[in-house]
Amino acid sequence: MRAEVRDWLESSWDPDRPLADWRRLLADSGWAVASWPVECFGRGLAPEADAIVAEELQRIGAVGVPVGVGIGLAAPTILTHGSDELKQRLLRRIVTGDDMWCQLFSEPGSGSDLAGLTTRAARDGDEWIVNGQKVWNTSAHHAELGLLLARTNWDATKHEGITCFALPMQQPGVEVRPLRQMNGHSSFNEVFFTDARVPAENVIGEVGGGWRVAVTTLMYERRGAALQRPRFTEHQGRTVREATAEADEYFATYSWYPQRAGRADLVVEAARAAGRAHDPVIRQHVVTVHPLQRVNQWTAGRAAAARVLGRPPGPEGSLAKLAASNLARAAATAHAHISAAHAMLTGPESPHDGVVAEVLVSVPAVSIAGGTDEIQRNIIGERVLGLPKEPSVDRDMPFRSIPRNQF
């Protein structure tokens, strides 16, 4: 297989080809995502084929599929739950980069309790009419499609009355507003729907089966599938330049994510720079960070090995996410003790040019985004340890009867 993809690249790769043309050629060849079924623009090969293709692309200096929610979250969700017609219509455009996607799950009144969402969709002939609000939506301001969860049956239980849609974003009735964060960045949006329309054939999975679809999406989200930056060689050429610019624009949104993760890599350096590397209290904080960092690396390695073997994302995503929260908080605590009151300063004369201050106001997000720590503990308890489900008074009630916040 390696020899076959190498031969194809040798004969097909042109570094001065427009990026869009190259991506279309790659999609038509089946090498873009070789593990996908042949009828879904892949080659029907084993999961490890994707890693081999990536190595060969890197070797020759070629470009692979686009980054983002489309390839990371929407595509695996559609592959698992979408109709054959939906796969044919949407998957190729994800691979070629013709469609950018965003995720439309969370709401102001139902964050951790995602199944309590109240954005509603009502059937109107060959379309669904959507009304409601979503929040924390990265890339919503320039996405062509959104992976939307909406309530379609208010008399079913809260988990059974939800449907997943591929919602066209560029239409009247969809308003996107940027949000300003306390760390000064503006990475997310809130989205308002006022009689927005979705074609009936854009339902992903079954009507009323959206929760099962969402579980698939969330498993990929927790492993960071939409945050894996491609590596480009130093080779010059139009294709690489355009792909680099595309990736730079996408990942600019996430420029503060290293600070959100706590910057454990800076803890030892910060202690030395502050002249406190021999302080026994500081050393205790530093030594708390190091093993957490190593364990996280091992957990990520386990998840990567499982992907190579073709296993779908599982509870290890929750383990990794909870471990990341613990590491981020430990690193932020260490930075606070090392820099003391100076940790609150920003600007060029502050600790690490303001990075420490940004860590302190960014770290709380890692315990919330993608499912809170409490949600991850529930998942681990139920799916890993086999504990009974957390008691719920509204699990079997019609959603219409559940008391909820009113706006």
Secondary structure, DSSP 4 states (H G I P E B T S, - for coil): -HHHHHHHHHHH--TTS-HHHHHHHHHHHT-TTTTS-GGGTS----THHHHHHHHHHHHHT---SPPSHIIIIIHHHHHHH--HHHHHHHHHHHHHTS--EEEE--BTTBSS-GGG---EEEEETTEEEEEEEEES-TTGGG-SEEEEEEE--TTSBTTTSEEEEEEESSSTTEEEEE---TTS----EEEEEEEEEEEGGGEES-TTBHHHHHHHHHHHHHTTTT-------S--SHHHHHHHHHHHHHHHTTTTHHHHTT-GGGHHHHHHHTT-TT-HHHHHHHHHHHHHHHHHHHHHHHHHHHHHTTPPP-THHHHHHHHHHHHHHHHHHHHHHHHGGGGG--STTSGGGGHHHHHHHHGGGGGTTTS-HHHHHHHIIIIIS-PPPPP-SSTTSBGGGS-----
